[in-house]
Amino acid sequence: MRKIHILNPAAGMVKAHLYIPKSIEVYETKGPRDMERFIKETCLEDPEVHFTVYGGDGTVSEAVNGIMSAGEEAMEKAVLSVVPKGSGNDFVRNFSKKEMFSGKVDVLKCNDRYGINSINIGFDCDVVVETDKVKKNFLTSGSLGYIAGVAKALKGELSKHFEITVVDKDDNVIEYNGEYMIASLGNGKFCGGGFKFAPTAVLDDGLFDAMVINKMSKVTFLKLVTDYRLGKHVDENTGEVGEKYKNLLSYHQCRKMTVKNINRLGIDGEVIYSDIAEISIIPSAINVKMPALDLTRLINKNK
């Protein structure tokens, strides 16, 4: 199997490239979505490739969209590994640092884009937008950058009027119509640099976890945000909403979800502008192997 390591010079990877042996195939991205283009074109030529990408959740998103847009043969044969070099690295948090995972994981489809970790609508998406602005300051990254983004987003409106339809794991249809703060869902457990927002989510169960948070005051939100970060709003074993949160949020394991009356959404940190989000799950869509071989660690060890 052909093996390609994909580096992003914008993420400070160019210096590491100077020390990588010539025998290792490396591609340096040239701009936004260039990785997606490169992976798609490579898979269309020969899909039996193991891609190791270096970056954060936006990098993972590009890689996933590259493989998925190349078609079924790429989904069957290509393999993806991720070396966490971003500010959030939420997808990688779903894997053990010591135990090897090698297998198929599910992929989210939202309108005409794909995601592998999370989709955020409402206040959560506002936080993504503000966090991206904050992250330009190198002193604020990961959870700290997300918290700074929350602080900035709190200055705006906390709720919007959404029409939401959920199809749960038992094919029950549940509808919401009103003022809501957040409509978010996770294929993985984490978002925002370590916030455990979807405690029962599993990457390979053919479902995604959806959460609808009701309108609330800023004071109430600030009282609960620490529990939200730690995943205490939902029981990790049963999926039951905690007693003190039952009037504040709903939580479902789903197959489909539609949210109307939106203006934007975040898919693995990539902000997409649309007035509707039509979301479904594609079971066992992509081969993933984690943890990844990190060439930069080997380079630093051998220098």
C-alpha positions as protocol buffer text, in pm:
chain_id: "A"
residue {
  index: 1
  type: MET
  ca { x: 0 y: 0 z: 0 }
}
residue {
  index: 2
  type: ARG
  ca { x: 125 y: 345 z: -94 }
}
residue {
  index: 3
  type: LYS
  ca { x: 187 y: 570 z: 209 }
}
residue {
  index: 4
  type: ILE
  ca { x: 173 y: 950 z: 193 }
}
residue {
  index: 5
  type: HIS
  ca { x: 234 y: 1197 z: 476 }
}
residue {
  index: 6
  type: ILE
  ca { x: 58 y: 1530 z: 419 }
}
residue {
  index: 7
  type: LEU
  ca { x: 204 y: 1838 z: 588 }
}
residue {
  index: 8
  type: ASN
  ca { x: 64 y: 2187 z: 620 }
}
residue {
  index: 9
  type: PRO
  ca { x: 338 y: 2456 z: 606 }
}
residue {
  index: 10
  type: ALA
  ca { x: 90 y: 2707 z: 751 }
}
residue {
  index: 11
  type: ALA
  ca { x: 82 y: 2492 z: 1066 }
}
residue {
  index: 12
  type: GLY
  ca { x: 458 y: 2514 z: 1114 }
}
residue {
  index: 13
  type: MET
  ca { x: 536 y: 2181 z: 948 }
}
residue {
  index: 14
  type: VAL
  ca { x: 781 y: 2301 z: 683 }
}
residue {
  index: 15
  type: LYS
  ca { x: 1087 y: 2287 z: 912 }
}
residue {
  index: 16
  type: ALA
  ca { x: 1009 y: 1927 z: 1002 }
}
residue {
  index: 17
  type: HIS
  ca { x: 994 y: 1843 z: 633 }
}
residue {
  index: 18
  type: LEU
  ca { x: 1361 y: 1935 z: 596 }
}
residue {
  index: 19
  type: TYR
  ca { x: 1457 y: 1640 z: 816 }
}
residue {
  index: 20
  type: ILE
  ca { x: 1227 y: 1378 z: 665 }
}
residue {
  index: 21
  type: PRO
  ca { x: 1413 y: 1108 z: 468 }
}
residue {
  index: 22
  type: LYS
  ca { x: 1377 y: 1126 z: 90 }
}
residue {
  index: 23
  type: SER
  ca { x: 1243 y: 769 z: 91 }
}
residue {
  index: 24
  type: ILE
  ca { x: 921 y: 885 z: 263 }
}
residue {
  index: 25
  type: GLU
  ca { x: 656 y: 1029 z: 32 }
}
residue {
  index: 26
  type: VAL
  ca { x: 543 y: 1372 z: 151 }
}
residue {
  index: 27
  type: TYR
  ca { x: 298 y: 1625 z: 13 }
}
residue {
  index: 28
  type: GLU
  ca { x: 287 y: 1987 z: 132 }
}
residue {
  index: 29
  type: THR
  ca { x: -48 y: 2161 z: 104 }
}
residue {
  index: 30
  type: LYS
  ca { x: -60 y: 2486 z: -88 }
}
residue {
  index: 31
  type: GLY
  ca { x: -373 y: 2649 z: 56 }
}
residue {
  index: 32
  type: PRO
  ca { x: -728 y: 2591 z: 182 }
}
residue {
  index: 33
  type: ARG
  ca { x: -889 y: 2269 z: 52 }
}
residue {
  index: 34
  type: ASP
  ca { x: -572 y: 2176 z: -139 }
}
residue {
  index: 35
  type: MET
  ca { x: -542 y: 1866 z: 80 }
}
residue {
  index: 36
  type: GLU
  ca { x: -899 y: 1771 z: -8 }
}
residue {
  index: 37
  type: ARG
  ca { x: -825 y: 1811 z: -379 }
}
residue {
  index: 38
  type: PHE
  ca { x: -497 y: 1616 z: -356 }
}
residue {
  index: 39
  type: ILE
  ca { x: -652 y: 1324 z: -166 }
}
residue {
  index: 40
  type: LYS
  ca { x: -949 y: 1303 z: -403 }
}
residue {
  index: 41
  type: GLU
  ca { x: -730 y: 1306 z: -715 }
}
residue {
  index: 42
  type: THR
  ca { x: -488 y: 1054 z: -564 }
}
residue {
  index: 43
  type: CYS
  ca { x: -772 y: 818 z: -470 }
}
residue {
  index: 44
  type: LEU
  ca { x: -925 y: 842 z: -817 }
}
residue {
  index: 45
  type: GLU
  ca { x: -593 y: 729 z: -965 }
}
residue {
  index: 46
  type: ASP
  ca { x: -535 y: 452 z: -710 }
}
residue {
  index: 47
  type: PRO
  ca { x: -744 y: 438 z: -390 }
}
residue {
  index: 48
  type: GLU
  ca { x: -519 y: 195 z: -206 }
}
residue {
  index: 49
  type: VAL
  ca { x: -332 y: 467 z: -13 }
}
residue {
  index: 50
  type: HIS
  ca { x: -261 y: 522 z: 356 }
}
residue {
  index: 51
  type: PHE
  ca { x: -280 y: 899 z: 418 }
}
residue {
  index: 52
  type: THR
  ca { x: -126 y: 1037 z: 736 }
}
residue {
  index: 53
  type: VAL
  ca { x: -232 y: 1398 z: 782 }
}
residue {
  index: 54
  type: TYR
  ca { x: -78 y: 1647 z: 1023 }
}
residue {
  index: 55
  type: GLY
  ca { x: -310 y: 1913 z: 1166 }
}
residue {
  index: 56
  type: GLY
  ca { x: -628 y: 1978 z: 1361 }
}
residue {
  index: 57
  type: ASP
  ca { x: -995 y: 1909 z: 1303 }
}
residue {
  index: 58
  type: GLY
  ca { x: -1011 y: 2129 z: 992 }
}
residue {
  index: 59
  type: THR
  ca { x: -733 y: 1918 z: 841 }
}
residue {
  index: 60
  type: VAL
  ca { x: -922 y: 1598 z: 925 }
}
residue {
  index: 61
  type: SER
  ca { x: -1233 y: 1745 z: 762 }
}
residue {
  index: 62
  type: GLU
  ca { x: -1047 y: 1809 z: 437 }
}
residue {
  index: 63
  type: ALA
  ca { x: -907 y: 1456 z: 435 }
}
residue {
  index: 64
  type: VAL
  ca { x: -1250 y: 1300 z: 499 }
}
residue {
  index: 65
  type: ASN
  ca { x: -1413 y: 1506 z: 224 }
}
residue {
  index: 66
  type: GLY
  ca { x: -1133 y: 1410 z: -15 }
}
residue {
  index: 67
  type: ILE
  ca { x: -1184 y: 1039 z: 45 }
}
residue {
  index: 68
  type: MET
  ca { x: -1564 y: 1052 z: 44 }
}
residue {
  index: 69
  type: SER
  ca { x: -1586 y: 1259 z: -275 }
}
residue {
  index: 70
  type: ALA
  ca { x: -1360 y: 1006 z: -452 }
}
residue {
  index: 71
  type: GLY
  ca { x: -1632 y: 742 z: -425 }
}
residue {
  index: 72
  type: GLU
  ca { x: -1697 y: 393 z: -293 }
}
residue {
  index: 73
  type: GLU
  ca { x: -1366 y: 236 z: -391 }
}
residue {
  index: 74
  type: ALA
  ca { x: -1176 y: 504 z: -198 }
}
residue {
  index: 75
  type: MET
  ca { x: -1408 y: 454 z: 100 }
}
residue {
  index: 76
  type: GLU
  ca { x: -1330 y: 83 z: 88 }
}
residue {
  index: 77
  type: LYS
  ca { x: -953 y: 93 z: 32 }
}
residue {
  index: 78
  type: ALA
  ca { x: -804 y: 424 z: 152 }
}
residue {
  index: 79
  type: VAL
  ca { x: -681 y: 453 z: 512 }
}
residue {
  index: 80
  type: LEU
  ca { x: -664 y: 770 z: 721 }
}
residue {
  index: 81
  type: SER
  ca { x: -436 y: 845 z: 1017 }
}
residue {
  index: 82
  type: VAL
  ca { x: -409 y: 1179 z: 1197 }
}
residue {
  index: 83
  type: VAL
  ca { x: -116 y: 1338 z: 1380 }
}
residue {
  index: 84
  type: PRO
  ca { x: -270 y: 1604 z: 1609 }
}
residue {
  index: 85
  type: LYS
  ca { x: -102 y: 1936 z: 1530 }
}
residue {
  index: 86
  type: GLY
  ca { x: -402 y: 2170 z: 1556 }
}
residue {
  index: 87
  type: SER
  ca { x: -544 y: 2379 z: 1837 }
}
residue {
  index: 88
  type: GLY
  ca { x: -842 y: 2159 z: 1922 }
}
residue {
  index: 89
  type: ASN
  ca { x: -766 y: 1806 z: 1799 }
}
residue {
  index: 90
  type: ASP
  ca { x: -1110 y: 1684 z: 1907 }
}
residue {
  index: 91
  type: PHE
  ca { x: -1137 y: 1391 z: 1663 }
}
residue {
  index: 92
  type: VAL
  ca { x: -810 y: 1243 z: 1791 }
}
residue {
  index: 93
  type: ARG
  ca { x: -938 y: 1262 z: 2151 }
}
residue {
  index: 94
  type: ASN
  ca { x: -1172 y: 971 z: 2073 }
}
residue {
  index: 95
  type: PHE
  ca { x: -876 y: 731 z: 2048 }
}
residue {
  index: 96
  type: SER
  ca { x: -637 y: 586 z: 2303 }
}
residue {
  index: 97
  type: LYS
  ca { x: -276 y: 706 z: 2286 }
}
residue {
  index: 98
  type: LYS
  ca { x: -154 y: 354 z: 2366 }
}
residue {
  index: 99
  type: GLU
  ca { x: -400 y: 107 z: 2213 }
}
residue {
  index: 100
  type: MET
  ca { x: -412 y: 75 z: 1834 }
}
residue {
  index: 101
  type: PHE
  ca { x: -746 y: 122 z: 1658 }
}
residue {
  index: 102
  type: SER
  ca { x: -770 y: -5 z: 1303 }
}
residue {
  index: 103
  type: GLY
  ca { x: -1112 y: -26 z: 1144 }
}
residue {
  index: 104
  type: LYS
  ca { x: -1409 y: 147 z: 986 }
}
residue {
  index: 105
  type: VAL
  ca { x: -1573 y: 456 z: 1138 }
}
residue {
  index: 106
  type: ASP
  ca { x: -1896 y: 634 z: 1050 }
}
residue {
  index: 107
  type: VAL
  ca { x: -1914 y: 964 z: 862 }
}
residue {
  index: 108
  type: LEU
  ca { x: -2170 y: 1244 z: 890 }
}
residue {
  index: 109
  type: LYS
  ca { x: -2328 y: 1385 z: 574 }
}
residue {
  index: 110
  type: CYS
  ca { x: -2459 y: 1740 z: 600 }
}
residue {
  index: 111
  type: ASN
  ca { x: -2607 y: 1885 z: 280 }
}
residue {
  index: 112
  type: ASP
  ca { x: -2322 y: 1833 z: 30 }
}
residue {
  index: 113
  type: ARG
  ca { x: -2034 y: 1817 z: 282 }
}
residue {
  index: 114
  type: TYR
  ca { x: -1901 y: 1543 z: 508 }
}
residue {
  index: 115
  type: GLY
  ca { x: -1787 y: 1547 z: 869 }
}
residue {
  index: 116
  type: ILE
  ca { x: -1639 y: 1288 z: 1099 }
}
residue {
  index: 117
  type: ASN
  ca { x: -1657 y: 1441 z: 1446 }
}
residue {
  index: 118
  type: SER
  ca { x: -1921 y: 1708 z: 1509 }
}
residue {
  index: 119
  type: ILE
  ca { x: -2172 y: 1954 z: 1365 }
}
residue {
  index: 120
  type: ASN
  ca { x: -2258 y: 2271 z: 1557 }
}
residue {
  index: 121
  type: ILE
  ca { x: -2556 y: 2500 z: 1501 }
}
residue {
  index: 122
  type: GLY
  ca { x: -2663 y: 2811 z: 1692 }
}
residue {
  index: 123
  type: PHE
  ca { x: -2454 y: 2941 z: 1981 }
}
residue {
  index: 124
  type: ASP
  ca { x: -2196 y: 2663 z: 1936 }
}
residue {
  index: 125
  type: CYS
  ca { x: -2136 y: 2774 z: 1577 }
}
residue {
  index: 126
  type: ASP
  ca { x: -2109 y: 3135 z: 1693 }
}
residue {
  index: 127
  type: VAL
  ca { x: -1840 y: 3016 z: 1934 }
}
residue {
  index: 128
  type: VAL
  ca { x: -1655 y: 2843 z: 1647 }
}
residue {
  index: 129
  type: VAL
  ca { x: -1653 y: 3171 z: 1452 }
}
residue {
  index: 130
  type: GLU
  ca { x: -1528 y: 3371 z: 1750 }
}
residue {
  index: 131
  type: THR
  ca { x: -1273 y: 3102 z: 1847 }
}
residue {
  index: 132
  type: ASP
  ca { x: -1122 y: 3113 z: 1497 }
}
residue {
  index: 133
  type: LYS
  ca { x: -1066 y: 3485 z: 1546 }
}
residue {
  index: 134
  type: VAL
  ca { x: -914 y: 3432 z: 1890 }
}
residue {
  index: 135
  type: LYS
  ca { x: -683 y: 3150 z: 1775 }
}
residue {
  index: 136
  type: LYS
  ca { x: -492 y: 3393 z: 1558 }
}
residue {
  index: 137
  type: ASN
  ca { x: -332 y: 3493 z: 1888 }
}
residue {
  index: 138
  type: PHE
  ca { x: -89 y: 3205 z: 1957 }
}
residue {
  index: 139
  type: LEU
  ca { x: -144 y: 3247 z: 2332 }
}
residue {
  index: 140
  type: THR
  ca { x: -501 y: 3119 z: 2309 }
}
residue {
  index: 141
  type: SER
  ca { x: -552 y: 2771 z: 2167 }
}
residue {
  index: 142
  type: GLY
  ca { x: -729 y: 2445 z: 2256 }
}
residue {
  index: 143
  type: SER
  ca { x: -979 y: 2474 z: 2542 }
}
residue {
  index: 144
  type: LEU
  ca { x: -846 y: 2818 z: 2635 }
}
residue {
  index: 145
  type: GLY
  ca { x: -918 y: 2946 z: 2286 }
}
residue {
  index: 146
  type: TYR
  ca { x: -1266 y: 2793 z: 2298 }
}
residue {
  index: 147
  type: ILE
  ca { x: -1342 y: 2953 z: 2634 }
}
residue {
  index: 148
  type: ALA
  ca { x: -1231 y: 3289 z: 2495 }
}
residue {
  index: 149
  type: GLY
  ca { x: -1461 y: 3228 z: 2199 }
}
residue {
  index: 150
  type: VAL
  ca { x: -1748 y: 3152 z: 2437 }
}
residue {
  index: 151
  type: ALA
  ca { x: -1686 y: 3480 z: 2620 }
}
residue {
  index: 152
  type: LYS
  ca { x: -1703 y: 3675 z: 2294 }
}
residue {
  index: 153
  type: ALA
  ca { x: -2013 y: 3488 z: 2169 }
}
residue {
  index: 154
  type: LEU
  ca { x: -2192 y: 3561 z: 2498 }
}
residue {
  index: 155
  type: LYS
  ca { x: -2201 y: 3927 z: 2398 }
}
residue {
  index: 156
  type: GLY
  ca { x: -2451 y: 3840 z: 2123 }
}
residue {
  index: 157
  type: GLU
  ca { x: -2793 y: 3673 z: 2120 }
}
residue {
  index: 158
  type: LEU
  ca { x: -2797 y: 3334 z: 2292 }
}
residue {
  index: 159
  type: SER
  ca { x: -3094 y: 3182 z: 2110 }
}
residue {
  index: 160
  type: LYS
  ca { x: -3252 y: 3161 z: 1766 }
}
residue {
  index: 161
  type: HIS
  ca { x: -3581 y: 3028 z: 1629 }
}
residue {
  index: 162
  type: PHE
  ca { x: -3521 y: 2683 z: 1479 }
}
residue {
  index: 163
  type: GLU
  ca { x: -3744 y: 2414 z: 1328 }
}
residue {
  index: 164
  type: ILE
  ca { x: -3583 y: 2080 z: 1413 }
}
residue {
  index: 165
  type: THR
  ca { x: -3680 y: 1726 z: 1313 }
}
residue {
  index: 166
  type: VAL
  ca { x: -3497 y: 1431 z: 1466 }
}
residue {
  index: 167
  type: VAL
  ca { x: -3524 y: 1066 z: 1359 }
}
residue {
  index: 168
  type: ASP
  ca { x: -3390 y: 864 z: 1651 }
}
residue {
  index: 169
  type: LYS
  ca { x: -3230 y: 519 z: 1655 }
}
residue {
  index: 170
  type: ASP
  ca { x: -3573 y: 353 z: 1680 }
}
residue {
  index: 171
  type: ASP
  ca { x: -3705 y: 560 z: 1384 }
}
residue {
  index: 172
  type: ASN
  ca { x: -3924 y: 775 z: 1609 }
}
residue {
  index: 173
  type: VAL
  ca { x: -3977 y: 1125 z: 1466 }
}
residue {
  index: 174
  type: ILE
  ca { x: -3936 y: 1407 z: 1720 }
}
residue {
  index: 175
  type: GLU
  ca { x: -4002 y: 1769 z: 1629 }
}
residue {
  index: 176
  type: TYR
  ca { x: -3898 y: 2096 z: 1791 }
}
residue {
  index: 177
  type: ASN
  ca { x: -4017 y: 2444 z: 1691 }
}
residue {
  index: 178
  type: GLY
  ca { x: -3916 y: 2746 z: 1898 }
}
residue {
  index: 179
  type: GLU
  ca { x: -3630 y: 2940 z: 2053 }
}
residue {
  index: 180
  type: TYR
  ca { x: -3320 y: 2728 z: 2108 }
}
residue {
  index: 181
  type: MET
  ca { x: -2965 y: 2803 z: 2207 }
}
residue {
  index: 182
  type: ILE
  ca { x: -2787 y: 2508 z: 2048 }
}
residue {
  index: 183
  type: ALA
  ca { x: -2863 y: 2225 z: 1807 }
}
residue {
  index: 184
  type: SER
  ca { x: -2545 y: 2019 z: 1795 }
}
residue {
  index: 185
  type: LEU
  ca { x: -2455 y: 1661 z: 1719 }
}
residue {
  index: 186
  type: GLY
  ca { x: -2156 y: 1437 z: 1758 }
}
residue {
  index: 187
  type: ASN
  ca { x: -2019 y: 1132 z: 1586 }
}
residue {
  index: 188
  type: GLY
  ca { x: -1735 y: 1175 z: 1837 }
}
residue {
  index: 189
  type: LYS
  ca { x: -1757 y: 1284 z: 2199 }
}
residue {
  index: 190
  type: PHE
  ca { x: -1561 y: 1610 z: 2193 }
}
residue {
  index: 191
  type: CYS
  ca { x: -1569 y: 1960 z: 2049 }
}
residue {
  index: 192
  type: GLY
  ca { x: -1414 y: 2297 z: 2133 }
}
residue {
  index: 193
  type: GLY
  ca { x: -1074 y: 2161 z: 2234 }
}
residue {
  index: 194
  type: GLY
  ca { x: -1192 y: 1899 z: 2482 }
}
residue {
  index: 195
  type: PHE
  ca { x: -1553 y: 1983 z: 2573 }
}
residue {
  index: 196
  type: LYS
  ca { x: -1725 y: 1645 z: 2621 }
}
residue {
  index: 197
  type: PHE
  ca { x: -2052 y: 1758 z: 2467 }
}
residue {
  index: 198
  type: ALA
  ca { x: -2171 y: 1416 z: 2340 }
}
residue {
  index: 199
  type: PRO
  ca { x: -2077 y: 1173 z: 2621 }
}
residue {
  index: 200
  type: THR
  ca { x: -2233 y: 857 z: 2472 }
}
residue {
  index: 201
  type: ALA
  ca { x: -2117 y: 908 z: 2112 }
}
residue {
  index: 202
  type: VAL
  ca { x: -1928 y: 621 z: 1948 }
}
residue {
  index: 203
  type: LEU
  ca { x: -1750 y: 658 z: 1613 }
}
residue {
  index: 204
  type: ASP
  ca { x: -1853 y: 320 z: 1474 }
}
residue {
  index: 205
  type: ASP
  ca { x: -2207 y: 250 z: 1600 }
}
residue {
  index: 206
  type: GLY
  ca { x: -2404 y: 374 z: 1297 }
}
residue {
  index: 207
  type: LEU
  ca { x: -2558 y: 657 z: 1501 }
}
residue {
  index: 208
  type: PHE
  ca { x: -2487 y: 1016 z: 1597 }
}
residue {
  index: 209
  type: ASP
  ca { x: -2575 y: 1186 z: 1925 }
}
residue {
  index: 210
  type: ALA
  ca { x: -2794 y: 1497 z: 1892 }
}
residue {
  index: 211
  type: MET
  ca { x: -2850 y: 1761 z: 2158 }
}
residue {
  index: 212
  type: VAL
  ca { x: -3105 y: 2043 z: 2155 }
}
residue {
  index: 213
  type: ILE
  ca { x: -3049 y: 2308 z: 2424 }
}
residue {
  index: 214
  type: ASN
  ca { x: -3335 y: 2539 z: 2517 }
}
residue {
  index: 215
  type: LYS
  ca { x: -3316 y: 2915 z: 2547 }
}
residue {
  index: 216
  type: MET
  ca { x: -3157 y: 3017 z: 2878 }
}
residue {
  index: 217
  type: SER
  ca { x: -3012 y: 3323 z: 3046 }
}
residue {
  index: 218
  type: LYS
  ca { x: -2642 y: 3405 z: 3038 }
}
residue {
  index: 219
  type: VAL
  ca { x: -2625 y: 3355 z: 3414 }
}
residue {
  index: 220
  type: THR
  ca { x: -2771 y: 3003 z: 3388 }
}
residue {
  index: 221
  type: PHE
  ca { x: -2536 y: 2916 z: 3103 }
}
residue {
  index: 222
  type: LEU
  ca { x: -2230 y: 3031 z: 3297 }
}
residue {
  index: 223
  type: LYS
  ca { x: -2337 y: 2822 z: 3597 }
}
residue {
  index: 224
  type: LEU
  ca { x: -2359 y: 2508 z: 3383 }
}
residue {
  index: 225
  type: VAL
  ca { x: -2073 y: 2548 z: 3133 }
}
residue {
  index: 226
  type: THR
  ca { x: -1820 y: 2362 z: 3352 }
}
residue {
  index: 227
  type: ASP
  ca { x: -2048 y: 2057 z: 3376 }
}
residue {
  index: 228
  type: TYR
  ca { x: -2098 y: 2079 z: 2999 }
}
residue {
  index: 229
  type: ARG
  ca { x: -1723 y: 2077 z: 2947 }
}
residue {
  index: 230
  type: LEU
  ca { x: -1685 y: 1765 z: 3164 }
}
residue {
  index: 231
  type: GLY
  ca { x: -1981 y: 1584 z: 3006 }
}
residue {
  index: 232
  type: LYS
  ca { x: -2186 y: 1580 z: 3326 }
}
residue {
  index: 233
  type: HIS
  ca { x: -2506 y: 1693 z: 3156 }
}
residue {
  index: 234
  type: VAL
  ca { x: -2567 y: 1339 z: 3025 }
}
residue {
  index: 235
  type: ASP
  ca { x: -2498 y: 1000 z: 3186 }
}
residue {
  index: 236
  type: GLU
  ca { x: -2223 y: 839 z: 2979 }
}
residue {
  index: 237
  type: ASN
  ca { x: -2355 y: 487 z: 3038 }
}
residue {
  index: 238
  type: THR
  ca { x: -2731 y: 534 z: 2993 }
}
residue {
  index: 239
  type: GLY
  ca { x: -2759 y: 848 z: 2778 }
}
residue {
  index: 240
  type: GLU
  ca { x: -3009 y: 990 z: 3027 }
}
residue {
  index: 241
  type: VAL
  ca { x: -3010 y: 1368 z: 3077 }
}
residue {
  index: 242
  type: GLY
  ca { x: -2906 y: 1466 z: 3430 }
}
residue {
  index: 243
  type: GLU
  ca { x: -3186 y: 1568 z: 3666 }
}
residue {
  index: 244
  type: LYS
  ca { x: -3092 y: 1936 z: 3686 }
}
residue {
  index: 245
  type: TYR
  ca { x: -3069 y: 1962 z: 3304 }
}
residue {
  index: 246
  type: LYS
  ca { x: -3400 y: 1796 z: 3208 }
}
residue {
  index: 247
  type: ASN
  ca { x: -3577 y: 2129 z: 3159 }
}
residue {
  index: 248
  type: LEU
  ca { x: -3284 y: 2271 z: 2969 }
}
residue {
  index: 249
  type: LEU
  ca { x: -3191 y: 2018 z: 2703 }
}
residue {
  index: 250
  type: SER
  ca { x: -3291 y: 1707 z: 2510 }
}
residue {
  index: 251
  type: TYR
  ca { x: -3050 y: 1434 z: 2402 }
}
residue {
  index: 252
  type: HIS
  ca { x: -3106 y: 1164 z: 2138 }
}
residue {
  index: 253
  type: GLN
  ca { x: -2912 y: 897 z: 1952 }
}
residue {
  index: 254
  type: CYS
  ca { x: -3012 y: 947 z: 1590 }
}
residue {
  index: 255
  type: ARG
  ca { x: -3000 y: 842 z: 1229 }
}
residue {
  index: 256
  type: LYS
  ca { x: -3120 y: 1170 z: 1074 }
}
residue {
  index: 257
  type: MET
  ca { x: -3172 y: 1532 z: 1172 }
}
residue {
  index: 258
  type: THR
  ca { x: -3296 y: 1843 z: 989 }
}
residue {
  index: 259
  type: VAL
  ca { x: -3259 y: 2199 z: 1120 }
}
residue {
  index: 260
  type: LYS
  ca { x: -3432 y: 2487 z: 940 }
}
residue {
  index: 261
  type: ASN
  ca { x: -3415 y: 2867 z: 978 }
}
residue {
  index: 262
  type: ILE
  ca { x: -3040 y: 2874 z: 1032 }
}
residue {
  index: 263
  type: ASN
  ca { x: -2785 y: 3102 z: 869 }
}
residue {
  index: 264
  type: ARG
  ca { x: -2466 y: 2901 z: 924 }
}
residue {
  index: 265
  type: LEU
  ca { x: -2330 y: 2582 z: 1078 }
}
residue {
  index: 266
  type: GLY
  ca { x: -1994 y: 2436 z: 1171 }
}
residue {
  index: 267
  type: ILE
  ca { x: -1883 y: 2098 z: 1037 }
}
residue {
  index: 268
  type: ASP
  ca { x: -1568 y: 1985 z: 1220 }
}
residue {
  index: 269
  type: GLY
  ca { x: -1483 y: 2352 z: 1267 }
}
residue {
  index: 270
  type: GLU
  ca { x: -1544 y: 2451 z: 904 }
}
residue {
  index: 271
  type: VAL
  ca { x: -1816 y: 2720 z: 889 }
}
residue {
  index: 272
  type: ILE
  ca { x: -2073 y: 2668 z: 611 }
}
residue {
  index: 273
  type: TYR
  ca { x: -2340 y: 2923 z: 526 }
}
residue {
  index: 274
  type: SER
  ca { x: -2683 y: 2773 z: 460 }
}
residue {
  index: 275
  type: ASP
  ca { x: -3045 y: 2818 z: 572 }
}
residue {
  index: 276
  type: ILE
  ca { x: -3095 y: 2446 z: 631 }
}
residue {
  index: 277
  type: ALA
  ca { x: -2893 y: 2152 z: 762 }
}
residue {
  index: 278
  type: GLU
  ca { x: -2997 y: 1804 z: 643 }
}
residue {
  index: 279
  type: ILE
  ca { x: -2787 y: 1554 z: 835 }
}
residue {
  index: 280
  type: SER
  ca { x: -2754 y: 1177 z: 810 }
}
residue {
  index: 281
  type: ILE
  ca { x: -2502 y: 910 z: 910 }
}
residue {
  index: 282
  type: ILE
  ca { x: -2307 y: 687 z: 671 }
}
residue {
  index: 283
  type: PRO
  ca { x: -2210 y: 375 z: 868 }
}
residue {
  index: 284
  type: SER
  ca { x: -1863 y: 221 z: 832 }
}
residue {
  index: 285
  type: ALA
  ca { x: -1760 y: 477 z: 573 }
}
residue {
  index: 286
  type: ILE
  ca { x: -1385 y: 530 z: 616 }
}
residue {
  index: 287
  type: ASN
  ca { x: -1088 y: 320 z: 730 }
}
residue {
  index: 288
  type: VAL
  ca { x: -903 y: 481 z: 1021 }
}
residue {
  index: 289
  type: LYS
  ca { x: -578 y: 373 z: 1187 }
}
residue {
  index: 290
  type: MET
  ca { x: -483 y: 541 z: 1515 }
}
residue {
  index: 291
  type: PRO
  ca { x: -256 y: 642 z: 1676 }
}
residue {
  index: 292
  type: ALA
  ca { x: -56 y: 760 z: 1377 }
}
residue {
  index: 293
  type: LEU
  ca { x: 316 y: 734 z: 1307 }
}
residue {
  index: 294
  type: ASP
  ca { x: 441 y: 1087 z: 1382 }
}
residue {
  index: 295
  type: LEU
  ca { x: 745 y: 1158 z: 1166 }
}
residue {
  index: 296
  type: THR
  ca { x: 816 y: 1481 z: 1351 }
}
residue {
  index: 297
  type: ARG
  ca { x: 860 y: 1289 z: 1677 }
}
residue {
  index: 298
  type: LEU
  ca { x: 1100 y: 1050 z: 1511 }
}
residue {
  index: 299
  type: ILE
  ca { x: 1289 y: 1340 z: 1358 }
}
residue {
  index: 300
  type: ASN
  ca { x: 1326 y: 1520 z: 1691 }
}
residue {
  index: 301
  type: LYS
  ca { x: 1441 y: 1195 z: 1852 }
}
residue {
  index: 302
  type: ASN
  ca { x: 1706 y: 1132 z: 1590 }
}
residue {
  index: 303
  type: LYS
  ca { x: 1838 y: 1488 z: 1547 }
}
